[in-house]
């Protein structure tokens, strides 16, 4: 093993071995030593040369070519060891001679000291040379003690690339010509119908695609490198960009520039920004400066966000998240000192638990390498879509901030990782507090605080899940690229739909005693555009009681439909769906509990999953006879599935109009699901919160009359008693 480790960083060469070069030069130095009379000058000159040669040997021998076989490396190493031993004998003879002239050497110490800058310069050149030679011949390997990346695996976990749940923008979206780097391009391409011109084809594409506006971000590469150096650099903005923007302006097509690199790169892109009609920035405090430099008022804030079609909690497995703590990014040795200090504190704390680092610069420039203390945790860089999967497979994601004083600029990862269901641990900045108020992120202030917070997040799944779910909902409601697209369109006065999805809540009931519960559940729902349709199965609703309860709860009266008790459940559900007017239809049972965010969360799940039917599988059941609440189908959440509870169906009205419930008096829900799955429609099981099935001790009121003991055995105890606040998030 020791030999293998030694050979890992050595290489065989067909050129003259470095040690022989040292022997030759040292021999020449001995001849000069015997002939020169001014020993002081000799020592002052020979010492820096000898040190430089030793540095050269050390760097060249340390260079590796991974493709060299172990036997070839062994042969080369044996030869080099023999040469090194010979060289050591020569050096020993030099050392003996040097001892005889030691007094003279002491007298010229000042000369040697003055040669130190020369030595440092030589060392820098040697290091640069050997690094260049390494990069030419070696395969890319990890910074973690030379560990190569495993195919499809990083750290302890397999990370397949995440893919968007849909690959097109909504209907009636604007056509947008875009110049952007990959992250932004993909995020907005799921909100707009985008195309990506180059300096050579933009005129042709513009004529064929007829864009509604041009959107250009502060791209370093731009459209797969086509616009590299066109927006920033000594020759920027280049003629192709100027011509493109002027053509759009002359054609009456609005032009938009977004500097996502503010504030540190404001000056790098300001000349490009001057070309455009509208300018957006990630740094709110720079808006006055932009207005002054640009000479107009068409400047606004546009922060980062998450793209729900890509950044979401959808997982393929029912098993818990496999990873503990992850960080993906770069280490800056010389820049952003505050960011480096944050990283040192957070990573040192995480290292005591379980940490994986995906370095964007593994084996690259030394000034971007993580300190050696993290070597056992560093892995090769992974491409962006696999990093998104890491956000879904790790429990905790570490965030650091290059800009620490801004209240609008922060890393993309806090939105993206949160949307993917990971708990984000960060040191606070004004921006993190602005975008995630009320401690939705886990904020830490020193290494010990970070350690304790991370330990809590890893050990308490319930605490972490509830915290993340609230933060996730905050992202869906405020910080998606749909929100950002609307902000851009509003600035341009381009029309967009601001109407929230409407929801029709449907309930069929054969228990008039549950009327209050039905109305209370509906009143509780945090959905702005809603209606309730109530089917009384085999009884007549007391109109006076109904109006009194509606007044008490502050809701509009529901649409009431009466049906004879001979009608099967499937027919009743179809009747309700036909009468519904909402974009979506949300089912509720009359005796269960539905929390405030029940429907809102399901509507969000429909959006990010792109599934026409969502609901709950993993959920809670209160067993009144045992006075205990159990959790069933544990792990069957945040995934596509063939099983969701009928009492939690939430789907598009078009789906329920096309797929009617079977009117056969039994198994209506399971038969309905089977037809969908047969036709290739994948139902999605959302989170487990804000819903409790209520099983009364008197089973005569239930269609399904299985006893409580049997149901208890299908799940795990969550808590004692009836306590909705335990599941309300």
C-alpha positions, 0 to 999 in steps of 0.5 A: 500500500505504501508503495502504491501511494508513493507511485501514485504521484510519480511518472516515468519519462524517456528524457534524461532523469532529473537526478542525473542532471543534478549530478552533472551540474553538481560535478561542474560546481565542484570543478568551479569550487576547486578553481575559484579563489573567491569562496564567498562569491562561489557560495552566494551563487551556488546555493540558490542554484542548488536549491532551485535544482532540488526544487526542480527534481522534487516537482518533476518527480512528483508529477504523475501520469495515471496511465503508466502501469504499476510495473513501469512505475516500479522499474522507474522508481527503483532506477530513480532511488539508485540515482538518488542514492548516488546523488546523496553520496556526491552531496555528502562529499560536497557537504564535507568540503563545505564544512572546511570553508564554513567560516567563510560561508558565515561571513557572507551570509548577507550575500546569500540572504540577498539571493532569496528573492532569486530563489523564490522566483526560480521556485515559482517558475519551476512550480509553474513548469511542472504543473503545466507538464502535469496537466498536459499528461495526467488525467483529471483526478480528485483533490482528495489525495488523488482519489479519482471520481467513481463513475456515477458515484460521489462520496457515498452516494449515487447521483444521477443527473436531475432532469426537469419535470417538463421541457417546455414553457407554459402556453402563451409565453413570450418568445425571447432571444437569450444570451446567458450561461447554462444555469440562467438559460435553463431556468428561464427556458421553462418560463419563456419560449427561448432561443439562443443566437450566436454572433454569426446566426442572430439575424437569421434566428431573429427573422425566423423566431420573431422574439418579443424581447431580447434578454442578456445576462452578464455571461462569461461564456454565453450560449456555450461560449459563443459570446465569450469576451463579447460582454466583458474584457478589454475589447468588450462590448464587441461589435457583434453584440453592439450590432445585435442590440442596435438592430433590436432597438431599431426594430422596436424589440425591447432589450434587457440586460441582467447583471447577476454578478453585482456588486463585485463585477459592476465595473466589468459589465457596465459598458455592456449594460449601457447598450440596453433599454432595461437593466436589472441587477442582483444588488439593490444598492447599485440601482441609484448608481446604474441610473446615474451612469446609464442616464435613465430610470429603467433599472430594477432589482432581479434576485436569484430564485429556484426553478420548481421544474428542476429544483424540487424534492422529487426522489426516486426512492422511498429510503431516507436521504443517504447523505449527511452534509454537502458543500459544492463550490470553490475555495478562495485562498486569496480572494473574499476573505470573509467567505473563506472564514465562513467556509473554514468555520462551517466546514470544520464543524461539518468535518466532525460529523460527516461531510462531502465536498465537491470542488469545482477546482480539484487539482486546478490552480493552487489558490483555489484548493481546499486546505489539506485538512479537508483532503479526506472529504474532497471529491472531484467536481460534478456537473450542475444537474448532478449537484441538484441531485445531491441537494435531494440526497443530502440532509444538509447543504452548507452555504457561504456568501462572497458578498456579506453586506448586501441585502439582495445578493446571495448565492443561488444555492440557498433557493435551489437547495431549499427547493430540493428539500435540504436544510441550508446552514449558513452564516447570516447576511442581510440578504439571507434574512431578507429572503428567508425571514423567521429563521427558515434557514439555519443560521450559525455564528461560530464553529461550535454553533454550526456544529450543534445546529448541524448535529441537530439537523442530522439527528432529528428527521422530524425537526428537519423535515418540518423546518425545510417544508416551511422554507420550501413553501416560502420559495414556491410562494415568493422566489421562483423563476416564474416570479422573476419572469413576471417581474421582467415582463412587468417592467417591459409592460408585456402582458402576463397572467397574474391570476392564481389557480382556482380550486374547487373543493368537493365533498360527498357525505352521508353523515349530516353530523360532519357538516361543521367539520366539512365547513371548518376544513374548507374555511381553513384552506389558504387558497385565495380563489376557491369554491366548495361543492357539497353533496348530501348523500341520502339526506337533506341539508338543514339550510338554516344550520348551514347558513349559521355555520357559514356566517360563523366561519366567515365563508360563502355558502357552498354549492349543495347537491342532493343525491339518493343513498342508492347512488354509488360513490363513483357517481357522486364524485362524477356529479361533483366534478361536472359541477366544479368550475375551478382549474383544479379539483381538490377532494376532501372526506367529511370526517378527516382533518385538513390543515391550513396549507393542505390544498396550497401545498398540493397545488404547488406539488402539481406545479413542480411535478407536472403531474395532473394528479397529486395526493398523499400516500405517507400520512397519519391516521388517528385511531380513536379506539386506541387514542393513538396517531400512527404514521402509515406508508412511511417514506412514500412521499415526494415521489411518483407512485401508484398509490395515493389516498382517494381522500387527498386527490388533487388534480386538474379539472380536465383530468377528472372530466376525461377520466371518470370514476367507475360507478360500481359501488366499490374500489372507485379510487384504486380503479381510477388510479389503475386507469391513469397508470395504464395510460402512462399518467404518473400520480405524484405523492406529495408531503405527509403534513396537514392531513389526518385520517380519523378512524372513530371507535364506532366503525359503523360510520365507516365504509371500510370497517377494519379494526384499529389493531390491524391498522396500527400494525400497518404503520408506526406510532407518531404520537398519542392522542388527537393533536392536529398541531403535530402534523400542521406545518 
